[in-house]
């Protein structure tokens, strides 16, 4: 044994703990240098001067300060480490901190911050943990306050929840302690810069070509349409697509909590709700805006999401000369959507009999489109439903199109779960037409001069 040479693998094993200790020490040292550099740079920065500079000018200014401090303090940052530090400072000063890089990634659709160290993203329909993190809860809270200030709101213990909209249109919800027990939570639904048409959605598999043509005719014929689905199912994306066929000369009023709709027509009036002030004054809710919209002589009203007493005013509008109006609602099926609307009507008119509520719903709405984000991450239209009428106060509906699921199985062959990729589910199915041309809104289609086009669509002709 004494005469045997030590192998290279044994040398590696002997040296490995030392190298790990050295790496840990180097990482801790770099982290300490980063913290010190941030603090000194912030101390050197003149806030008044920084506020007057463009992003590029501010970046150059910080870089100059860094070089001066690096010479004095004898920092040994690599070029990449220096860029990362300056980029981090810029994101804190001008953006939304470490999650700015996630916001800039077009493949990410949702960002969920569950405290300072847990950040998840949705990418290609799959949820993954990000390696991005905040320094601590104080850093996270500072970013949350910046986001709230962007829209003139504040978040603190007296007002621990806020809904906001970023400059790019992304929706943000923030909730802080004491309501969020494990630290500040931020949920961001990113705003897509590219508006998709019905036929582009068809190409992506969200609906069939025949369904896209049918919905184009429905929008042109001024049918009242309700888009139903769960959170993240693609309701707003579909509502945007449904607005495409609307003629340019129509006056449209949109009403939203956080403006997301991107209508291209020349006469679009965008209204947005306003929360109450800290004193409890000045709140403007959706019902107020719907009532005001009726005085603005609109041809159509598009309500981003109906979820309360405004449902009564919306249905009244659909019944009194504002055909072609649209809205979305959270429900699991077309029939569930009808019952949810009943509950909302009770919020606005508590003494309204159920029979009258159902008559109001069935006479106001022509179509309910059910959308769903399925297990493979793809968003699909699963039902297009015609509200036929009432029989002994029971709603009668018929599906015109539906998605029929044939097979749904999970693929566990991939061992690499560390990167974002489509969900390991494979869904096989087909879009099926389940009704003929005899629909309850046929007269509206004829009145719009689209009877021949509609007949060809229902017969599957191009």
C-alpha positions as CSV (number, residue, x, y, z in Angstrom):
1,X,0.0,0.0,0.0
2,X,2.8,2.4,0.9
3,X,4.4,2.1,-2.5
4,X,1.1,2.6,-4.5
5,X,0.7,5.9,-6.3
6,X,-2.4,7.9,-5.6
7,X,-4.8,7.9,-8.6
8,X,-6.1,11.1,-10.1
9,X,-9.7,10.2,-9.0
10,X,-8.5,9.9,-5.4
11,X,-6.8,13.2,-5.6
12,X,-10.1,14.7,-6.9
13,X,-12.0,13.2,-4.0
14,X,-9.4,14.5,-1.5
15,X,-9.5,18.0,-2.9
16,X,-13.3,18.2,-3.5
17,X,-14.3,19.3,0.0
18,X,-11.6,22.0,-0.1
19,X,-12.8,23.2,-3.5
20,X,-16.4,23.3,-2.3
21,X,-15.4,25.3,0.7
22,X,-13.3,27.6,-1.5
23,X,-16.3,28.1,-3.9
24,X,-18.7,28.8,-1.0
25,X,-16.2,31.3,0.4
26,X,-15.9,33.0,-3.0
27,X,-19.6,33.1,-3.4
28,X,-20.2,34.6,0.0
29,X,-17.4,37.1,-0.6
30,X,-18.9,38.1,-4.0
31,X,-22.3,38.5,-2.4
32,X,-20.9,40.7,0.3
33,X,-19.0,42.8,-2.3
34,X,-22.3,43.1,-4.3
35,X,-24.2,44.4,-1.2
36,X,-21.5,46.9,-0.4
37,X,-21.2,48.1,-4.0
38,X,-25.0,48.6,-4.2
39,X,-25.1,50.6,-1.0
40,X,-22.1,52.8,-2.0
41,X,-23.5,53.4,-5.5
42,X,-26.9,54.4,-4.1
43,X,-25.2,56.7,-1.6
44,X,-23.2,58.3,-4.4
45,X,-26.2,58.7,-6.7
46,X,-27.9,62.1,-6.8
47,X,-31.7,61.3,-6.9
48,X,-32.6,64.6,-8.5
49,X,-30.0,64.1,-11.3
50,X,-31.0,60.5,-11.7
51,X,-34.7,61.5,-12.2
52,X,-33.7,63.8,-15.1
53,X,-31.6,61.2,-17.0
54,X,-32.8,58.7,-19.6
55,X,-32.2,55.0,-19.0
56,X,-29.1,55.0,-21.2
57,X,-27.7,58.1,-19.6
58,X,-28.4,56.8,-16.1
59,X,-26.7,53.5,-17.0
60,X,-23.6,55.4,-18.2
61,X,-23.7,57.6,-15.0
62,X,-23.8,54.5,-12.7
63,X,-21.0,52.8,-14.7
64,X,-18.8,55.9,-14.2
65,X,-19.5,55.9,-10.4
66,X,-18.8,52.2,-10.3
67,X,-15.4,52.6,-11.9
68,X,-14.5,55.4,-9.5
69,X,-15.5,53.3,-6.5
70,X,-13.8,50.1,-7.9
71,X,-10.5,52.0,-8.1
72,X,-10.8,53.3,-4.5
73,X,-12.1,50.1,-3.0
74,X,-10.0,47.8,-5.2
75,X,-13.0,45.6,-6.1
76,X,-12.3,42.7,-8.4
77,X,-15.6,42.4,-10.3
78,X,-15.6,40.6,-13.6
79,X,-17.1,42.5,-16.6
80,X,-20.2,40.2,-16.4
81,X,-20.6,40.8,-12.6
82,X,-20.4,44.5,-13.1
83,X,-23.0,44.4,-15.8
84,X,-25.3,42.3,-13.6
85,X,-24.9,44.7,-10.7
86,X,-25.7,47.8,-12.8
87,X,-28.6,46.0,-14.6
88,X,-30.0,45.0,-11.1
89,X,-29.8,48.7,-9.9
90,X,-31.5,49.9,-13.1
91,X,-34.3,47.4,-12.6
92,X,-34.8,48.5,-9.0
93,X,-34.8,52.2,-9.9
94,X,-36.7,52.1,-13.2
95,X,-38.4,48.7,-13.4
96,X,-39.8,46.2,-11.0
97,X,-36.7,44.8,-9.5
98,X,-35.4,41.3,-10.2
99,X,-38.6,40.2,-11.9
100,X,-38.1,42.7,-14.6
101,X,-36.1,40.2,-16.6
102,X,-39.1,37.8,-16.4
103,X,-41.5,40.5,-17.5
104,X,-39.2,41.1,-20.6
105,X,-39.2,37.4,-21.6
106,X,-42.0,37.0,-24.2
107,X,-42.3,33.3,-23.6
108,X,-43.5,33.9,-20.0
109,X,-47.2,34.5,-19.6
110,X,-47.6,34.6,-15.8
111,X,-45.3,35.6,-12.9
112,X,-46.2,34.5,-9.3
113,X,-44.1,35.8,-6.4
114,X,-44.8,33.9,-3.2
115,X,-42.5,35.8,-0.8
116,X,-38.9,37.0,-1.5
117,X,-37.4,33.6,-2.3
118,X,-40.1,31.8,-4.2
119,X,-40.9,33.0,-7.7
120,X,-42.8,30.8,-10.2
121,X,-43.4,31.4,-13.9
122,X,-45.8,29.9,-16.5
123,X,-44.0,29.2,-19.7
124,X,-45.6,27.2,-22.6
125,X,-48.5,26.2,-20.4
126,X,-46.2,24.8,-17.7
127,X,-45.4,26.1,-14.2
128,X,-41.8,26.3,-13.2
129,X,-39.8,27.7,-10.3
130,X,-37.5,30.6,-11.4
131,X,-34.0,31.0,-10.2
132,X,-34.7,34.7,-9.7
133,X,-35.2,36.0,-6.2
134,X,-35.5,39.2,-4.1
135,X,-32.8,40.0,-1.5
136,X,-35.3,40.0,1.3
137,X,-38.9,40.9,2.2
138,X,-38.0,44.5,2.5
139,X,-36.7,44.5,-1.1
140,X,-39.9,42.8,-2.3
141,X,-42.1,45.2,-0.4
142,X,-40.2,48.2,-1.9
143,X,-40.9,46.8,-5.4
144,X,-44.6,46.2,-4.5
145,X,-44.9,49.8,-3.4
146,X,-43.3,51.0,-6.7
147,X,-45.8,49.0,-8.7
148,X,-48.7,50.5,-6.7
149,X,-47.3,54.0,-7.2
150,X,-47.3,53.5,-11.0
151,X,-51.1,53.7,-11.0
152,X,-51.4,56.3,-8.2
153,X,-52.3,53.8,-5.5
154,X,-50.6,52.7,-2.3
155,X,-50.1,49.5,-0.5
156,X,-49.5,49.3,3.3
157,X,-51.1,47.7,6.3
158,X,-54.1,50.0,6.1
159,X,-54.6,49.1,2.4
160,X,-53.0,45.6,2.1
161,X,-54.4,44.6,-1.4
162,X,-54.2,46.4,-4.7
163,X,-54.9,45.7,-8.4
164,X,-52.7,47.6,-10.8
165,X,-51.6,47.7,-14.4
166,X,-48.1,48.0,-15.6
167,X,-47.1,50.4,-18.4
168,X,-47.1,47.5,-20.9
169,X,-50.7,46.7,-19.9
170,X,-49.9,43.6,-17.7
171,X,-52.3,43.0,-14.8
172,X,-50.9,42.9,-11.3
173,X,-52.4,41.9,-8.0
174,X,-50.5,42.5,-4.8
175,X,-51.3,41.3,-1.3
176,X,-49.1,41.9,1.7
177,X,-48.9,40.9,5.4
178,X,-50.9,40.7,7.7
179,X,-53.2,39.2,5.0
180,X,-50.4,37.3,3.3
181,X,-49.0,35.3,6.2
182,X,-45.7,34.2,4.5
183,X,-44.7,37.5,3.0
184,X,-45.7,39.8,0.1
185,X,-47.3,38.1,-2.9
186,X,-47.4,39.5,-6.4
187,X,-49.3,37.9,-9.3
188,X,-48.7,39.3,-12.8
189,X,-50.7,38.3,-15.8
190,X,-48.6,39.5,-18.7
191,X,-50.1,41.5,-21.5
192,X,-49.6,40.2,-25.0
193,X,-48.3,42.8,-27.5
194,X,-49.6,40.8,-30.4
195,X,-53.4,40.7,-30.8
196,X,-54.5,37.4,-32.4
197,X,-57.4,37.2,-34.9
198,X,-60.0,34.4,-34.8
199,X,-58.2,32.7,-37.8
200,X,-54.8,32.9,-36.1
201,X,-56.3,31.2,-33.0
202,X,-57.7,28.6,-35.4
203,X,-54.2,28.0,-36.8
204,X,-52.9,27.5,-33.2
205,X,-55.6,24.8,-32.6
206,X,-57.8,26.8,-30.2
207,X,-60.8,26.3,-32.5
208,X,-61.6,25.0,-35.9
209,X,-61.6,27.1,-39.1
210,X,-65.4,26.6,-39.3
211,X,-65.8,27.9,-35.8
212,X,-63.7,30.9,-36.6
213,X,-65.8,31.7,-39.6
214,X,-69.0,31.2,-37.5
215,X,-67.8,33.6,-34.8
216,X,-66.7,36.2,-37.4
217,X,-70.3,36.1,-38.7
218,X,-71.7,36.3,-35.2
219,X,-69.7,39.4,-34.4
220,X,-70.7,41.1,-37.7
221,X,-74.4,40.2,-37.2
222,X,-74.3,42.0,-33.8
223,X,-75.0,39.0,-31.7
224,X,-74.7,39.5,-27.9
225,X,-71.9,37.2,-26.8
226,X,-70.7,36.0,-23.4
227,X,-67.3,34.4,-23.1
228,X,-67.1,32.0,-20.2
229,X,-64.1,30.2,-18.7
230,X,-61.7,29.8,-15.8
231,X,-58.8,31.9,-14.8
232,X,-56.1,32.0,-17.5
233,X,-58.3,30.2,-20.0
234,X,-57.9,32.9,-22.6
235,X,-61.2,34.8,-22.2
236,X,-59.7,38.3,-22.9
237,X,-57.6,37.0,-25.8
238,X,-60.8,35.6,-27.4
239,X,-62.7,38.8,-26.6
240,X,-60.0,40.8,-28.4
241,X,-60.3,38.5,-31.4
242,X,-64.1,38.8,-31.5
243,X,-63.8,42.5,-31.7
244,X,-61.8,42.3,-35.0
245,X,-64.9,41.9,-37.4
246,X,-66.6,45.0,-35.9
247,X,-66.9,47.7,-38.5
248,X,-64.7,50.7,-38.1
249,X,-67.5,53.3,-38.0
250,X,-69.1,51.7,-34.9
251,X,-68.8,53.7,-31.6
252,X,-67.6,51.2,-29.0
253,X,-67.3,51.7,-25.2
254,X,-65.1,49.3,-23.3
255,X,-65.3,49.0,-19.5
256,X,-62.6,47.2,-17.5
257,X,-61.1,47.0,-14.1
258,X,-57.6,47.0,-15.7
259,X,-57.6,48.0,-19.4
260,X,-56.4,45.0,-21.5
261,X,-58.6,45.1,-24.6
262,X,-56.9,46.3,-27.8
263,X,-59.6,47.3,-30.2
264,X,-58.4,48.7,-33.6
265,X,-61.6,50.6,-34.5
266,X,-61.4,54.4,-34.8
267,X,-64.2,55.2,-32.3
268,X,-63.2,53.3,-29.1
269,X,-63.8,54.9,-25.7
270,X,-61.9,53.1,-23.0
271,X,-63.3,53.4,-19.4
272,X,-61.6,52.0,-16.3
273,X,-62.8,51.6,-12.7
274,X,-61.3,53.5,-9.8
275,X,-60.9,52.3,-6.3
276,X,-61.9,54.3,-3.2
277,X,-59.3,56.6,-1.7
278,X,-57.9,56.0,1.8
279,X,-60.7,58.1,3.1
280,X,-63.2,55.8,1.4
281,X,-64.3,58.3,-1.2
282,X,-64.2,58.5,-5.0
283,X,-64.8,54.9,-5.9
284,X,-66.1,54.3,-9.4
285,X,-67.2,50.7,-10.0
286,X,-68.2,48.9,-13.2
287,X,-71.9,49.5,-12.6
288,X,-71.3,53.2,-12.5
289,X,-69.4,53.0,-15.8
290,X,-72.0,50.8,-17.5
291,X,-74.7,53.3,-16.6
292,X,-72.6,56.2,-17.8
293,X,-71.7,54.4,-21.0
294,X,-75.4,54.2,-21.9
295,X,-75.4,58.0,-22.0
296,X,-72.5,58.1,-24.4
297,X,-74.5,56.9,-27.4
298,X,-72.5,53.7,-28.0
299,X,-73.3,51.2,-30.7
300,X,-71.7,48.4,-28.6
301,X,-70.6,48.0,-25.0
302,X,-67.8,45.6,-24.2
303,X,-67.5,44.8,-20.6
304,X,-64.1,43.2,-19.8
305,X,-65.6,40.9,-17.1
306,X,-69.0,40.9,-15.5
307,X,-69.0,39.8,-11.9
308,X,-71.5,41.7,-9.8
309,X,-74.5,44.0,-9.9
310,X,-73.4,45.5,-13.2
311,X,-74.8,42.3,-14.9
312,X,-78.4,43.8,-14.6
313,X,-77.4,47.0,-16.4
314,X,-75.4,45.1,-19.0
315,X,-78.3,42.9,-19.9
316,X,-80.6,45.9,-20.0
317,X,-78.2,47.5,-22.5
318,X,-78.2,44.4,-24.7
319,X,-82.0,44.5,-24.8
320,X,-82.3,48.2,-25.5
321,X,-80.5,49.0,-28.7
322,X,-76.9,48.0,-28.0
323,X,-76.8,44.6,-29.8
324,X,-73.4,43.2,-30.5
325,X,-72.3,43.8,-26.9
326,X,-69.8,41.4,-25.3
327,X,-68.5,40.4,-22.0
328,X,-66.6,37.6,-20.1
329,X,-67.5,35.8,-16.9
330,X,-65.9,33.0,-14.7
331,X,-67.8,29.7,-15.1
332,X,-67.1,26.1,-15.9
333,X,-69.7,25.6,-18.6
334,X,-72.4,27.5,-20.6
335,X,-75.1,26.3,-18.2
336,X,-73.1,27.3,-15.2
337,X,-72.7,30.8,-16.8
338,X,-76.4,31.2,-16.9
339,X,-76.8,30.4,-13.2
340,X,-73.9,32.6,-12.3
341,X,-75.6,35.5,-14.1
342,X,-78.7,34.8,-12.1
343,X,-76.8,35.3,-8.9
344,X,-75.3,38.5,-10.2
345,X,-78.7,39.8,-11.1
346,X,-79.8,39.2,-7.5
347,X,-77.0,41.5,-6.4
348,X,-78.5,44.3,-8.4
349,X,-82.2,43.5,-8.1
350,X,-82.9,41.4,-5.0
351,X,-86.7,41.4,-5.5
352,X,-86.6,40.1,-9.1
353,X,-88.3,36.8,-9.5
354,X,-86.2,33.9,-10.8
355,X,-88.5,33.4,-13.9
356,X,-88.1,37.1,-14.8
357,X,-84.3,36.9,-14.4
358,X,-84.1,33.9,-16.7
359,X,-86.3,35.6,-19.3
360,X,-83.9,38.6,-19.1
361,X,-80.8,36.4,-19.6
362,X,-82.3,34.3,-22.4
363,X,-83.6,37.2,-24.3
364,X,-80.5,39.3,-24.0
365,X,-77.7,36.9,-24.7
366,X,-77.4,35.0,-28.0
367,X,-74.2,33.0,-27.6
368,X,-72.1,31.7,-24.8
369,X,-68.6,30.6,-25.8
370,X,-66.9,28.3,-23.3
371,X,-63.0,28.4,-23.2
372,X,-60.7,26.1,-21.2
373,X,-57.0,25.7,-20.6
374,X,-56.6,22.0,-20.9
375,X,-54.1,19.7,-19.3
376,X,-51.6,20.0,-22.2
377,X,-51.4,23.7,-21.6
378,X,-53.4,24.6,-24.8
379,X,-56.4,26.9,-24.6
380,X,-59.4,25.7,-26.6
381,X,-63.0,26.6,-27.2
382,X,-64.9,23.7,-25.8
383,X,-68.5,24.8,-26.5
384,X,-70.3,27.4,-28.6
385,X,-73.8,27.4,-27.2
386,X,-77.0,28.9,-28.5
387,X,-79.5,30.1,-25.8
388,X,-82.7,28.9,-27.4
389,X,-85.2,30.0,-24.8
390,X,-87.3,28.9,-21.8
391,X,-89.5,25.9,-21.2
392,X,-91.4,26.1,-18.0
393,X,-88.8,28.6,-16.7
394,X,-86.0,26.1,-17.5
395,X,-83.2,27.4,-19.8
396,X,-83.1,25.5,-23.1
397,X,-79.7,25.6,-24.9
398,X,-78.1,23.8,-27.8
399,X,-74.4,23.4,-28.6
400,X,-73.6,24.5,-32.1
401,X,-69.9,23.5,-31.9
402,X,-68.0,21.5,-29.2
403,X,-64.6,19.9,-28.6
404,X,-64.8,16.2,-28.2
405,X,-62.0,14.7,-26.2
406,X,-60.8,11.3,-27.5
407,X,-57.6,10.7,-25.4
408,X,-55.7,12.4,-22.6
409,X,-52.6,10.7,-21.4
410,X,-49.4,11.8,-19.6
411,X,-46.0,11.3,-21.0
412,X,-43.4,10.5,-18.3
413,X,-40.6,9.6,-20.6
414,X,-38.8,12.9,-20.3
415,X,-36.5,13.0,-17.3
416,X,-35.5,16.6,-17.6
417,X,-38.0,18.7,-15.6
418,X,-35.6,21.5,-14.9
419,X,-36.4,23.5,-18.0
420,X,-39.7,25.0,-19.2
421,X,-41.4,23.0,-21.9
422,X,-45.0,22.1,-22.9
423,X,-46.8,20.1,-20.2
424,X,-46.2,16.3,-20.5
425,X,-49.8,15.7,-21.5
426,X,-51.0,14.7,-24.9
427,X,-54.6,15.5,-25.8
428,X,-56.4,14.1,-28.8
429,X,-59.8,15.3,-29.8
430,X,-61.7,17.0,-32.5
431,X,-64.0,20.0,-33.0
432,X,-67.5,18.9,-34.0
433,X,-70.5,20.8,-35.4
434,X,-73.5,19.6,-33.4
435,X,-76.3,21.8,-34.7
436,X,-77.8,22.7,-38.1
437,X,-78.6,26.1,-39.5
438,X,-81.8,26.3,-37.4
439,X,-80.5,28.5,-34.6
440,X,-82.5,31.0,-32.4
441,X,-80.6,34.1,-33.8
442,X,-81.1,33.3,-37.5
443,X,-83.3,36.4,-38.0
444,X,-80.4,38.6,-36.7
445,X,-78.1,37.0,-39.2
446,X,-80.6,37.6,-42.0
447,X,-81.2,41.2,-41.0
448,X,-77.4,41.8,-41.2
449,X,-77.4,40.5,-44.8
450,X,-75.2,37.5,-43.9
451,X,-77.7,34.6,-44.4
452,X,-75.9,33.1,-47.4
453,X,-72.5,33.4,-45.8
454,X,-73.9,31.8,-42.6
455,X,-75.5,28.9,-44.6
456,X,-72.3,28.2,-46.4
457,X,-70.4,28.2,-43.0
458,X,-72.9,25.8,-41.4
459,X,-72.6,23.5,-44.5
460,X,-68.9,23.4,-44.2
461,X,-68.3,25.3,-47.5
462,X,-65.3,27.6,-47.8
